[in-house]
Amino acid sequence: MDKSQFGVQLYTLRSITATDMLGTLGRAAEAGYGAVEFAGFGGVPVSTLRARLDELNLRAAGAHVQYTEFDSDVKRVCEDVLTLGGEYAIVPAIPRDMRTDPSTARELPARLEQWAKACHNAGLRFAYHNHDFEFAPLGNTGGTIFDALLTTDPSVVDLELDVFWAAYAGRDPLALIREHRDRIRLLHLKDIAPGQTPPDVPVGRGTLDWDAILDAGGGAGVRWYIVEQDNPRDPLDDITQSARYLQRHIRT
């Protein structure tokens, strides 16, 4: 595990990127991150973003790209991520109407594999990022969307495990990393504070066992550790708190 593998998901900073994407990249670097994961480009050409990353010596772990964008133009998705110098094109979630539809378990794996193969052929890696709904029973199928994800071809479909959402769904993220060490190549890091609203807090401010999670990630061959908060109180302060905590707990 290396400090260069730690990044921040820019969705956390969306209130700032909406008006100053280029400046926000600088603030991420100042907070101590060596990489970013995009969630939209703030209306800035990807070539301009790449130049700014190079200027700041920041790496692009990859980008979250909406399901509908993959569906409409996966070639353009690949071109954008490649221009950024990113490694991963990532589906951050599926549309809401698919989340409780039993047909999703049958249809989603093939769709993800189709996009994953396109990414692979373009020189990218592909992953799916979970929330909590992937662990909920899917109709009367006896399974979950997470079960369906595990049926995809492991040679092209990786998983980005969000440890907070797994814990929020009642699953043990540490056990998931260990059990699926051959599939989980990225981790989303935010802590959980049960009883607090909202319950997502900076890393080290909740109840998750970070030493164990980071050790398990290293043992599993996780490539990227990405800090994200869906509901930051103060976005820049929160990502700085997480970065400082992680810098103290990284074991190389």
Backbone bond lengths (Angstrom), bond angles and torsions (degrees), N, CA, C in turn:
res aa  C-N    CA-C-N  psi(-1)  N-CA   C-N-CA  omega(-1)  CA-C   N-CA-C  phi
1 M - - - 1.467 - - 1.524 108.96 -
2 D 1.305 116.48 135.48 1.453 121.88 -175.25 1.526 109.60 -131.67
3 K 1.339 116.67 148.71 1.460 119.81 -179.46 1.523 112.44 -59.08
4 S 1.333 117.01 -27.38 1.465 119.83 -179.39 1.522 112.48 -68.89
5 Q 1.345 117.27 -12.04 1.462 121.14 179.42 1.526 112.35 -84.86
6 F 1.326 117.68 -4.72 1.462 121.07 -177.65 1.522 110.42 -96.80
7 G 1.336 115.06 130.41 1.450 120.58 -179.81 1.514 111.43 -139.44
8 V 1.324 115.39 -177.31 1.468 121.17 178.80 1.520 108.65 -128.65
9 Q 1.322 115.69 136.80 1.457 122.53 175.18 1.531 107.69 -80.52
10 L 1.328 115.89 121.99 1.460 120.23 -172.92 1.521 113.24 -70.59
11 Y 1.320 118.08 -10.32 1.472 119.64 172.58 1.518 110.32 -58.38
12 T 1.328 116.76 -31.83 1.462 121.46 177.75 1.525 110.86 -58.78
13 L 1.322 116.51 -31.37 1.464 122.71 -174.93 1.524 112.10 -105.88
14 R 1.327 116.43 23.81 1.468 120.65 -172.50 1.525 113.31 -61.78
15 S 1.334 117.85 -26.95 1.470 119.55 178.82 1.521 111.07 -68.97
16 I 1.339 116.38 -18.73 1.467 121.32 -179.69 1.524 110.74 -102.28
17 T 1.331 116.21 -41.55 1.469 118.79 -178.95 1.523 112.02 -62.86
18 A 1.330 116.47 -24.83 1.468 120.03 -178.75 1.523 111.93 -59.39
19 T 1.331 116.79 -29.04 1.461 120.42 -178.10 1.526 113.47 -119.26
20 D 1.336 117.57 -14.71 1.469 119.64 -176.79 1.523 110.18 -152.13
21 M 1.315 116.65 70.53 1.460 120.52 -178.96 1.527 111.57 -62.78
22 L 1.317 117.84 -45.82 1.456 120.70 -176.21 1.526 111.35 -65.47
23 G 1.321 115.98 -39.78 1.462 119.32 177.38 1.512 112.04 -67.46
24 T 1.326 116.65 -35.39 1.456 120.86 -179.75 1.521 111.32 -65.26
25 L 1.321 117.33 -36.34 1.462 119.57 176.24 1.528 110.17 -59.63
26 G 1.318 116.27 -39.68 1.460 119.69 176.41 1.512 112.51 -63.98
27 R 1.322 116.49 -38.13 1.474 119.52 179.52 1.529 110.98 -68.29
28 A 1.332 116.59 -34.62 1.464 119.94 176.66 1.526 110.49 -63.56
29 A 1.325 116.33 -42.34 1.460 119.97 178.10 1.528 110.35 -64.61
30 E 1.331 117.18 -41.35 1.461 121.02 179.16 1.519 111.90 -63.37
31 A 1.343 116.62 -30.65 1.472 120.64 -179.69 1.521 111.99 -73.87
32 G 1.323 117.30 -11.51 1.452 120.19 175.10 1.512 115.91 111.95
33 Y 1.328 117.00 10.62 1.465 120.14 -178.58 1.525 111.14 -92.59
34 G 1.320 114.66 146.16 1.451 120.80 177.50 1.509 113.10 -102.60
35 A 1.335 116.24 -3.11 1.462 120.38 -177.54 1.522 109.55 -152.87
36 V 1.321 115.08 161.47 1.462 121.79 174.95 1.520 108.48 -133.82
37 E 1.312 114.48 156.68 1.456 122.33 171.83 1.519 105.94 -122.05
38 F 1.326 116.08 122.34 1.457 120.45 -174.53 1.526 111.67 -79.77
39 A 1.331 115.27 155.69 1.465 123.69 171.19 1.524 105.96 -143.12
40 G 1.314 115.78 75.60 1.454 120.80 -169.50 1.519 109.34 91.91
41 F 1.335 115.81 163.37 1.459 120.63 -173.22 1.522 113.04 -118.91
42 G 1.326 117.36 8.85 1.456 120.51 174.55 1.517 114.36 61.10
43 G 1.334 116.65 25.43 1.458 119.46 179.46 1.514 114.17 76.36
44 V 1.333 117.19 6.79 1.470 121.78 -178.72 1.532 108.99 -96.42
45 P 1.317 119.12 134.09 1.470 120.34 177.42 1.529 110.69 -55.98
46 V 1.326 116.68 141.24 1.461 119.30 -176.92 1.531 111.12 -64.17
47 S 1.321 118.08 -29.55 1.470 119.80 177.19 1.525 111.04 -65.09
48 T 1.324 117.13 -36.06 1.469 121.45 176.76 1.518 110.45 -68.95
49 L 1.325 116.62 -39.52 1.462 120.38 176.96 1.529 110.57 -62.77
50 R 1.327 116.81 -41.54 1.464 120.15 179.47 1.530 110.67 -61.48
51 A 1.316 116.34 -42.72 1.465 119.62 178.89 1.521 111.22 -62.39
52 R 1.319 116.45 -38.75 1.475 120.46 178.89 1.526 110.72 -68.17
53 L 1.329 117.64 -40.56 1.463 120.33 176.08 1.523 110.79 -59.43
54 D 1.323 116.46 -45.05 1.463 120.31 -179.77 1.530 110.79 -62.95
55 E 1.327 115.79 -40.32 1.467 120.80 179.15 1.525 111.10 -60.30
56 L 1.338 116.40 -37.72 1.463 121.93 -176.25 1.527 112.70 -91.57
57 N 1.331 116.61 -2.19 1.464 121.45 -174.88 1.527 111.00 58.42
58 L 1.332 115.29 38.96 1.465 122.35 175.75 1.519 109.30 -100.66
59 R 1.321 116.39 144.58 1.462 121.49 174.47 1.531 108.69 -100.42
60 A 1.312 115.67 153.71 1.466 121.17 172.52 1.528 107.51 -101.21
61 A 1.328 115.71 110.85 1.466 118.34 175.11 1.524 109.51 -64.18
62 G 1.315 115.44 -34.02 1.455 121.27 -179.45 1.507 110.30 158.31
63 A 1.328 115.88 -156.92 1.456 120.63 -177.51 1.518 110.68 -147.51
64 H 1.326 115.26 140.02 1.451 121.91 167.06 1.518 107.38 -81.64
65 V 1.305 115.48 126.02 1.464 121.35 -177.97 1.528 107.89 -128.89
66 Q 1.304 116.79 130.70 1.456 120.77 -173.46 1.533 112.39 -59.66
67 Y 1.310 115.19 146.76 1.465 123.36 179.01 1.525 110.87 -50.07
68 T 1.319 116.51 -43.65 1.469 120.59 -177.56 1.524 111.53 -65.79
69 E 1.333 117.46 -30.63 1.466 120.20 178.43 1.516 111.15 -72.33
70 F 1.337 117.09 -41.45 1.457 119.79 173.25 1.528 109.67 -57.64
71 D 1.317 115.29 -42.98 1.459 120.59 -174.73 1.525 112.03 -67.03
72 S 1.320 116.10 -34.95 1.467 119.08 -174.88 1.522 113.21 -87.95
73 D 1.347 117.56 -31.36 1.469 118.27 -175.33 1.527 110.34 -161.57
74 V 1.321 116.39 75.00 1.461 119.75 -177.99 1.530 111.05 -65.99
75 K 1.325 117.64 -28.50 1.463 119.78 177.87 1.521 111.10 -62.15
76 R 1.332 116.42 -44.07 1.468 119.48 179.38 1.522 110.85 -66.68
77 V 1.329 117.01 -37.82 1.463 120.33 176.09 1.518 109.97 -55.85
78 C 1.326 116.22 -47.55 1.462 120.65 -179.70 1.521 111.30 -62.55
79 E 1.326 116.44 -43.53 1.458 120.06 -179.21 1.524 111.44 -61.22
80 D 1.327 117.17 -41.54 1.464 120.41 -179.94 1.525 111.50 -64.46
81 V 1.323 116.55 -46.73 1.465 119.54 -177.73 1.529 110.74 -66.75
82 L 1.315 116.89 -38.88 1.462 120.05 176.95 1.522 111.51 -63.14
83 T 1.327 117.23 -41.14 1.466 120.55 178.36 1.520 111.04 -60.33
84 L 1.329 116.83 -36.58 1.467 121.17 178.11 1.526 112.39 -70.76
85 G 1.338 116.48 -13.98 1.453 119.24 -173.30 1.510 111.68 79.91
86 G 1.327 117.05 18.60 1.457 121.66 -176.59 1.514 112.69 -76.78
87 E 1.322 115.20 158.77 1.461 120.91 177.70 1.519 111.95 -96.90
88 Y 1.340 117.58 -34.41 1.462 121.68 -171.49 1.523 112.51 -122.60
89 A 1.334 115.28 137.68 1.463 123.23 162.22 1.531 106.27 -104.51
90 I 1.326 116.69 126.70 1.469 120.80 -166.97 1.525 110.22 -128.31
91 V 1.325 115.75 131.77 1.463 121.17 170.69 1.527 107.13 -83.46
92 P 1.344 118.49 117.38 1.459 120.00 -175.67 1.516 114.66 -81.33
93 A 1.330 117.50 -19.37 1.471 122.15 -178.89 1.522 107.34 -178.64
94 I 1.323 115.16 165.98 1.461 119.92 173.51 1.523 108.77 -103.39
95 P 1.337 117.66 158.62 1.469 120.17 179.18 1.526 112.17 -55.81
96 R 1.323 116.17 150.93 1.468 121.37 -174.54 1.525 112.78 -59.02
97 D 1.332 117.21 -35.53 1.458 118.34 -176.48 1.529 112.70 -71.35
98 M 1.328 117.33 -11.56 1.464 120.88 178.35 1.523 112.61 -91.93
99 R 1.321 117.22 -14.11 1.457 120.56 -167.59 1.521 114.13 -73.94
100 T 1.315 117.21 -20.75 1.469 120.94 178.36 1.527 111.96 -121.76
101 D 1.320 116.98 9.37 1.467 121.98 -178.03 1.531 109.34 -90.69
102 P 1.328 118.76 117.42 1.469 120.54 -178.36 1.524 114.08 -56.24
103 S 1.338 117.49 -26.39 1.462 119.44 179.85 1.532 112.10 -66.19
104 T 1.331 117.01 -18.74 1.459 120.48 179.37 1.526 111.16 -58.30
105 A 1.323 116.46 -39.74 1.469 120.07 -178.61 1.523 111.31 -61.12
106 R 1.334 116.81 -30.49 1.466 120.81 -179.44 1.524 111.84 -84.52
107 E 1.328 116.50 -38.21 1.456 120.57 -168.66 1.536 114.35 -95.15
108 L 1.327 117.72 -31.05 1.463 120.43 -174.39 1.527 113.39 -63.39
109 P 1.331 120.03 -46.06 1.476 118.99 -176.68 1.530 113.42 -55.23
110 A 1.335 117.14 -43.54 1.463 119.58 -179.16 1.521 111.41 -65.25
111 R 1.338 116.42 -39.61 1.462 119.77 179.56 1.530 110.81 -64.66
112 L 1.334 116.88 -43.74 1.464 120.12 179.05 1.526 111.25 -63.71
113 E 1.322 116.43 -41.35 1.469 119.57 179.20 1.526 111.57 -63.65
114 Q 1.318 116.59 -36.99 1.467 120.18 178.00 1.526 110.40 -60.21
115 W 1.331 116.55 -48.33 1.461 120.27 179.71 1.524 110.97 -68.05
116 A 1.327 116.14 -38.57 1.461 120.12 -178.95 1.525 110.92 -62.25
117 K 1.313 116.47 -40.68 1.473 119.81 179.43 1.524 110.99 -66.86
118 A 1.322 116.66 -36.76 1.466 119.56 176.18 1.526 110.48 -63.71
119 C 1.330 116.10 -41.84 1.469 120.02 177.27 1.526 110.31 -64.12
120 H 1.320 116.12 -45.48 1.464 120.70 -179.63 1.526 110.99 -58.73
121 N 1.320 116.30 -43.03 1.466 120.72 -179.55 1.527 112.00 -66.80
122 A 1.333 115.43 -25.30 1.467 119.95 179.33 1.526 112.15 -87.12
123 G 1.323 117.02 -7.35 1.465 120.56 -179.56 1.512 114.26 97.09
124 L 1.331 116.59 18.41 1.458 122.09 179.29 1.519 110.82 -113.98
125 R 1.327 115.15 164.76 1.451 121.66 169.08 1.531 107.96 -103.54
126 F 1.325 115.94 159.26 1.466 122.23 -174.03 1.528 108.35 -130.63
127 A 1.318 116.06 142.13 1.464 120.06 178.72 1.522 110.84 -147.83
128 Y 1.323 114.12 161.74 1.473 122.18 174.75 1.516 107.74 -117.73
129 H 1.341 116.42 135.92 1.463 123.91 -179.86 1.526 109.94 -106.65
130 N 1.314 115.99 131.01 1.471 120.67 -177.25 1.522 113.69 -93.18
131 H 1.336 113.77 156.48 1.461 122.97 162.80 1.538 106.23 -114.62
132 D 1.321 117.16 -147.32 1.472 119.16 178.53 1.523 112.51 -89.62
133 F 1.342 117.65 -28.05 1.463 119.46 -171.69 1.529 112.85 -66.35
134 E 1.326 117.65 -22.46 1.472 119.69 179.53 1.528 112.34 -64.96
135 F 1.316 117.35 -18.37 1.465 121.17 -178.35 1.532 112.74 -98.91
136 A 1.323 117.09 -1.52 1.467 121.03 -179.79 1.529 110.33 -84.06
137 P 1.337 118.30 147.83 1.477 120.71 176.17 1.519 110.56 -55.91
138 L 1.317 116.12 136.59 1.456 121.64 -176.46 1.524 108.91 -102.55
139 G 1.331 114.88 95.32 1.456 119.99 -178.38 1.515 111.01 57.13
140 N 1.314 116.44 -137.21 1.471 120.75 179.07 1.532 110.97 -105.75
141 T 1.342 115.95 26.23 1.465 119.82 -177.32 1.523 112.48 -75.24
142 G 1.353 116.45 -19.42 1.452 120.17 -175.93 1.515 113.19 81.21
143 G 1.326 116.08 4.19 1.456 120.19 -179.26 1.516 112.02 -132.56
144 T 1.310 115.65 -171.66 1.461 122.62 -179.85 1.530 108.86 -132.17
145 I 1.328 116.08 168.43 1.453 119.76 174.50 1.523 110.03 -63.89
146 F 1.331 117.50 -35.07 1.462 119.28 177.51 1.531 110.45 -60.78
147 D 1.327 116.71 -40.26 1.473 119.56 175.87 1.523 110.41 -58.68
148 A 1.334 116.17 -41.64 1.467 120.08 179.96 1.520 111.12 -64.88
149 L 1.327 116.76 -38.16 1.459 120.06 178.58 1.522 111.16 -60.13
150 L 1.319 116.00 -35.27 1.462 120.28 -177.94 1.523 112.88 -71.24
151 T 1.330 117.30 -11.83 1.471 120.12 177.40 1.524 112.26 -86.58
152 T 1.319 117.48 -7.65 1.464 120.17 179.98 1.526 109.81 -72.03
153 D 1.315 115.10 162.36 1.460 122.29 -178.06 1.528 110.16 -67.89
154 P 1.327 118.57 113.37 1.460 120.44 -176.66 1.525 114.21 -67.17
155 S 1.319 116.74 -13.38 1.464 118.70 179.28 1.517 112.14 -76.15
156 V 1.349 116.82 -16.37 1.463 119.08 -178.70 1.528 113.80 -128.88
157 V 1.322 118.99 -20.85 1.462 121.83 -178.05 1.523 109.93 -110.77
158 D 1.326 116.31 113.04 1.463 122.49 173.98 1.525 109.14 -99.06
159 L 1.323 115.49 167.33 1.459 121.23 177.47 1.528 110.15 -116.69
160 E 1.319 114.85 138.53 1.463 121.71 171.17 1.529 106.11 -106.90
161 L 1.324 116.11 100.89 1.456 120.44 -176.24 1.524 110.23 -82.63
162 D 1.319 115.99 119.34 1.458 121.64 172.32 1.519 106.98 -87.50
163 V 1.334 115.81 107.98 1.471 119.51 -171.94 1.522 111.50 -67.83
164 F 1.336 117.19 -32.90 1.463 119.74 177.03 1.521 111.01 -62.94
165 W 1.331 116.82 -50.79 1.461 119.34 -175.83 1.524 111.69 -66.48
166 A 1.317 116.27 -33.45 1.463 118.39 175.34 1.530 110.16 -63.17
167 A 1.334 116.54 -45.77 1.471 120.26 179.17 1.522 110.69 -64.99
168 Y 1.333 116.73 -39.70 1.470 121.14 179.23 1.528 110.79 -61.29
169 A 1.337 116.04 -32.57 1.470 120.90 179.14 1.528 112.48 -81.54
170 G 1.330 116.47 0.50 1.454 119.98 178.46 1.516 114.73 91.23
171 R 1.334 116.37 8.87 1.457 120.52 178.14 1.527 110.25 -97.09
172 D 1.313 115.94 157.88 1.452 122.24 179.10 1.528 108.45 -93.98
173 P 1.333 118.53 107.36 1.462 118.96 -176.44 1.523 113.23 -61.54
174 L 1.311 117.00 -33.16 1.458 120.05 178.79 1.530 110.59 -63.66
175 A 1.324 115.97 -44.34 1.471 120.17 178.26 1.525 111.15 -64.47
176 L 1.333 117.13 -37.79 1.465 120.53 179.10 1.528 111.23 -64.31
177 I 1.330 116.68 -42.78 1.466 119.68 179.12 1.523 109.92 -61.40
178 R 1.317 116.23 -44.01 1.463 119.70 -178.56 1.524 111.93 -68.52
179 E 1.330 116.63 -40.28 1.458 120.22 -177.06 1.522 112.22 -71.50
180 H 1.340 115.82 -34.25 1.467 119.86 -174.99 1.532 110.73 -116.93
181 R 1.308 115.53 41.65 1.454 121.49 -177.17 1.528 112.10 -63.46
182 D 1.323 117.01 -20.20 1.464 120.03 178.74 1.524 112.62 -84.61
183 R 1.347 118.77 -6.44 1.462 121.69 -176.26 1.527 112.51 -117.77
184 I 1.319 117.26 -31.06 1.466 120.78 -173.03 1.520 109.56 -86.47
185 R 1.335 115.48 112.13 1.456 120.71 -177.40 1.521 113.07 -117.02
186 L 1.333 115.91 -7.32 1.468 120.79 175.21 1.524 107.74 -138.41
187 L 1.322 115.80 146.44 1.459 121.37 174.53 1.520 109.31 -123.16
188 H 1.331 116.01 136.10 1.454 121.25 167.86 1.516 108.04 -97.08
189 L 1.325 115.26 129.22 1.452 121.92 -171.89 1.529 111.15 -113.75
190 K 1.295 115.77 115.23 1.462 122.82 165.35 1.510 106.26 -153.97
191 D 1.320 116.34 151.62 1.458 120.22 -174.11 1.519 109.76 -93.90
192 I 1.342 114.48 165.26 1.460 120.47 -179.36 1.520 109.34 -121.84
193 A 1.325 114.83 132.19 1.465 122.01 178.54 1.517 107.78 -120.05
194 P 1.341 117.67 89.35 1.469 120.75 -177.87 1.531 111.56 -55.92
195 G 1.326 115.14 137.26 1.458 120.34 179.79 1.504 114.06 89.43
196 Q 1.321 117.11 -11.50 1.460 120.80 177.81 1.522 109.08 -96.23
197 T 1.317 116.87 147.21 1.460 121.52 -179.83 1.521 109.89 -123.93
198 P 1.334 117.35 120.25 1.466 127.11 -10.04 1.522 111.04 -71.94
199 P 1.338 117.48 160.52 1.462 119.78 -171.38 1.520 115.35 -86.03
200 D 1.342 119.34 -5.38 1.472 119.80 179.35 1.522 110.12 -88.47
201 V 1.327 115.23 129.56 1.464 122.87 -174.26 1.532 108.79 -135.87
202 P 1.349 116.93 166.70 1.469 118.35 178.72 1.530 112.41 -57.78
203 V 1.317 114.99 154.24 1.459 121.22 178.97 1.531 109.64 -57.80
204 G 1.326 115.53 130.23 1.456 121.01 -179.69 1.510 114.11 94.24
205 R 1.333 117.50 -4.77 1.467 121.20 -179.00 1.526 112.62 -104.28
206 G 1.326 117.09 5.80 1.456 120.83 -178.64 1.518 111.68 -127.22
207 T 1.322 115.75 -143.41 1.464 120.73 -169.84 1.529 114.20 -112.06
208 L 1.330 119.21 -1.99 1.453 120.10 -178.51 1.530 111.35 -73.85
209 D 1.327 115.94 147.09 1.463 122.99 -178.69 1.527 108.60 -88.93
210 W 1.319 115.98 92.58 1.460 120.09 -171.76 1.514 113.44 -72.88
211 D 1.310 117.86 -35.35 1.468 118.11 177.22 1.526 110.07 -59.48
212 A 1.332 116.79 -43.95 1.465 120.88 -179.54 1.525 110.76 -67.74
213 I 1.346 117.42 -41.93 1.464 121.05 -179.25 1.528 110.69 -64.15
214 L 1.315 117.39 -45.40 1.466 120.44 -179.26 1.528 111.20 -66.69
215 D 1.315 116.30 -39.39 1.466 119.41 177.03 1.529 110.83 -63.50
216 A 1.337 116.37 -43.25 1.462 120.14 179.39 1.522 110.82 -64.59
217 G 1.332 116.31 -39.85 1.455 119.64 177.73 1.520 111.98 -61.78
218 G 1.326 116.20 -43.11 1.450 119.89 177.88 1.520 111.61 -62.53
219 G 1.331 116.19 -41.58 1.457 120.50 179.06 1.510 113.26 -67.50
220 A 1.328 116.35 -27.28 1.468 121.22 -178.51 1.525 112.70 -87.25
221 G 1.318 117.05 -7.24 1.457 119.22 -178.99 1.514 114.01 81.85
222 V 1.344 116.92 28.21 1.460 120.49 176.63 1.529 109.30 -60.36
223 R 1.304 115.78 134.45 1.467 121.67 -176.10 1.527 112.64 -91.93
224 W 1.352 116.73 -33.53 1.468 120.49 -176.57 1.526 110.27 -136.85
225 Y 1.337 115.09 139.27 1.464 123.70 175.93 1.524 105.85 -119.43
226 I 1.330 116.49 110.25 1.460 121.52 -169.63 1.528 110.91 -116.33
227 V 1.314 116.24 117.65 1.464 121.85 175.93 1.528 108.79 -74.47
228 E 1.322 115.49 133.10 1.459 120.57 176.06 1.520 108.87 -148.44
229 Q 1.317 116.28 140.98 1.469 121.42 167.22 1.513 108.72 -130.44
230 D 1.334 114.86 126.40 1.458 119.12 177.87 1.523 111.53 -71.46
231 N 1.343 115.55 -32.58 1.470 120.69 -174.11 1.526 110.62 -130.47
232 P 1.323 117.61 67.00 1.467 119.30 -179.13 1.523 111.45 -69.45
233 R 1.325 116.15 143.98 1.469 120.44 175.44 1.527 109.16 -77.16
234 D 1.330 115.18 -50.51 1.458 123.31 174.71 1.521 105.53 -132.81
235 P 1.330 118.57 100.99 1.458 120.84 -169.33 1.523 114.71 -51.36
236 L 1.324 117.85 -49.97 1.461 119.81 -176.78 1.518 111.69 -68.44
237 D 1.316 116.79 -40.46 1.464 119.64 178.67 1.525 110.79 -66.64
238 D 1.332 116.65 -39.91 1.466 119.87 -178.51 1.523 111.86 -65.40
239 I 1.346 117.47 -43.33 1.465 117.87 -179.69 1.529 111.03 -69.95
240 T 1.331 116.38 -28.87 1.472 119.48 177.21 1.519 110.31 -69.74
241 Q 1.342 117.13 -41.29 1.464 120.23 176.43 1.527 110.58 -59.16
242 S 1.323 116.62 -45.22 1.465 120.36 -179.55 1.523 111.00 -63.37
243 A 1.335 116.59 -42.96 1.462 120.23 -179.03 1.519 110.83 -62.16
244 R 1.316 117.29 -43.85 1.469 120.18 -179.08 1.517 111.26 -64.88
245 Y 1.312 116.72 -40.17 1.462 120.04 178.74 1.532 110.23 -63.13
246 L 1.320 116.14 -46.71 1.456 120.08 -177.14 1.526 111.29 -65.87
247 Q 1.327 116.93 -38.24 1.465 119.73 179.01 1.527 111.42 -60.86
248 R 1.330 116.52 -30.47 1.472 120.14 178.75 1.522 112.30 -79.98
249 H 1.326 117.11 -18.93 1.457 120.28 -172.56 1.525 114.05 -112.78
250 I 1.322 117.31 0.53 1.465 119.73 177.56 1.516 109.16 -69.95
251 R 1.312 115.40 130.93 1.461 121.15 175.44 1.518 108.31 -115.42
252 T 1.309 115.98 116.60 1.467 120.25 -177.66 1.515 110.68 -98.90
